């Protein structure tokens, strides 16, 4: 049974578009018999990393900051698959950025050069073997999530584990109308559920499934018109 831990970095927690997309994705994983836990960064007492590198050079694997991360480290250490879920801010919600920075104690302080870059790797007692991203944004194009995508991919590469891919949902708010899922929104969530099953059963997510999650729900010009029309005059 694959052990999955998802970190939802949205300040809206269960109520946001990120939560809806993540819930469908995780449900697909459960259907494939994965053991899934979810953590909300907004509920964690997490202080920013101070950059002291105590966890590398003084007591490797131990963070000297005693806060909510101390409870999260053992949970993360047992996960085979780490899911990072976040809306696009500029670029990440503050607590989500702090959680990602504070993953440093999970990494072994032994550097190597691979494919022209300096890399490290997770510690031997950390089970994470894949990292995947779930992200939502409000603007029309999925390229609006490029910075968040780069952060997740770079984290995986720095830790020497495969980046399993990304579920990207631009203009995610259009999945709902008057508080209810639209038919197009339901199709997006069905695709997200399918992606979860694929990742657990096949070890990868099919490109056509990811494309279905990201597909346009409105013309770009119409979305821009709606945004601009809503501005105060």
N, C-alpha and C positions, 0 to 999 in steps of 0.2 A: 504494500500500500504506500503510495507516494504521499509524503508529508509536505503540505503547502502552508506557508505563512504569507498573508497579504497585509501590507501596510497601506491604509487609506489615509492620504495626506490632506484630504479636503476638510476645511474648517466646518463645512456643513454636515460632515459625517454621513449618517444614513439618509439624509434628505436631498443630497445633491445628484447631479447628473453622473458624476464619477461613481457614486455609490450604486446607481442603477446599472451602469455598464459592468462594474466590478461584480455585483451580485449575480448577474447572468453568467459571467465568465466562471465564477467560482461554483455556481450550480452545475455547470457542465462538467467541471472537475469532479464534483461529488458524484454525479451520475456515472463517472468512470471509476468510482471507488477510491478517490483521493481523500485523505484526511486533511481538512482545511480549517485553519484558524485565521481570524481577521483582527487586526489591531488598528485603532484610530489614533493618529499622531496628536490630534487635538485633545485627547483625553490623557495624554502622557505628560508628566512633569519632566520636560526635557530642556536642559540648559544648552546653550551653544557650545560647540567645541572651542577650547581655548588655544589649541595648537601646541600644547606643551609636549606632545608625543610621548607622554608618560607610558602610554599603552604599548609603545614600541621599544623604548630605550631604557626605561626604569623597571617596569614590571610588565613584560610583554603579555598582551592579552587582557590586561586589567585597566579599566578606565578609572581614574582617581575621582571623577565627578560622581557623587552619590545622589542619583535621582532616578526617575522612572526607567531609564535605560538599563539599570541593573536588573530589573525584572524581565526586560525584553531580550537581553543577550542570550540567556539559556534557550528561550523559545526560538530565536533565530538560528541558534547553533544546531538545533535538531531538524530544521527545515531542509528538505532537498530542493525545493523550488521556492524562490522568493519573488513575490509579486509586488511591484511598486505601483501604486495607483494615485494619480494626482491630477487636479485641474491645472491648466496653464495660468500662472500669475506672471510675475516678472523676475525669474522664470517660475519659481516654486513658492507655495505657501511657506511661511517662515518656519513653522515647526517641522514640516516635511524636510526642508533643507537641513535643519539641525539633526534630525534623525539620520539622514544619509551621511552627514559629516561624522556622526558619532558611531558609524559602523566600523571605524578604523581598528578597534581592538580585535575584530574578527579576522583581521588580515595578518599574516605572518610577516615580520619585518625582515624579509630576505628578498633582495631585489635581483632581477634577471633581465636580460634584454631579449625581446622576441619581436620579430618582424619590424625592427627598427625603432622600438619603443621600450622604455623602462616599465616593467610590470612586476607585480608581486603575486600573492595568492592567498586564499583563505587558509586559516590554520587547520591542522590535521583534525582537530576536534570539532570543526564546523562542517556540517553536512551539505551546505548549499552547493548545488551542481548546476543550476540554471537560474537566470534572472529574466523576468518578463515585465513589460511596462503596460499599464492601462492608463490612458490619458484622455481628457476631454477639454475642448476649448470652445469659445464662443464665436470666433471669427470663421470665415467661410472655408478657407483652405486648411488642409491637414499640415501643411508646411509651417503653420503657426506653432506647431508642437515640436519643431526641429530641435530647439535648445533642450527641452525636457528629454527628448529622445536621445540626444547626444550624451546627456548626463547619465541616463540609465545604461546606455551601451558602454560608455567609458568605465563606469563602475564595474560592469561585468568583465570587461577586458583587463582592467587593473587587477581584479581578483582572480583572473585566469580561469573563468568559467564561461560557458557559452551564453550569449545573449539570445534568448529564445524568440524574441520578436516583440511587437507592440500592437496593442489594440488602440487605435487612434480614432476619436470621434469628434470631428469639427462641428461647429454650430449645433452643439449637443442639445441646446434648449429647445430646438425644433422637433425633438423626439416627442414632445408633449404639446398639447393644445388644451387650454382651459383645465389644466391639471391632470389630463388623461393622456395616456400613450396614444399616439397616432398609429395607423397601420404601418407607416414607414418606421416609426420608433419600435414597434413590436418586431419588425423584421430585423432591425439592428440588434436587438437583444437576443433574438433567436440565433443570429450569427455569432454573437459573443458566447452564448452557451455552447454552440458547436465548436468554437475555438477552444474552449476549456476541455471538452471531451477529446478533441484532436491532440492537444498538447499532452494529456495524460496517456492516451492509448497509443499514439503514434510518435510521441516525442517531438512533435513539431506542429505548427499551425499552418494550414494551407493558405496560399496567397489569395485564392478566390474568397476564402472566408474572411480574411483581413480586409480585403477590398469591399466586401459587403458591409462591414462595420463602418468603413470610412466613406461610403458612397454619398454624393451630394444629395441633400434633401430640398434644396432650393437653388435657383440661379444666383450666381454671385452678385449680379447687378441688383437683383431684388433684395437680397440680404443687406447690401450696402444702403439701398434706398430706405429700408425700414429703420436701420440704425440712425441714419442722418435725420430722418423725419422725426425721430423721437427726441432729438436734442432740444434743449430749451432755446427759445427764440430770443 
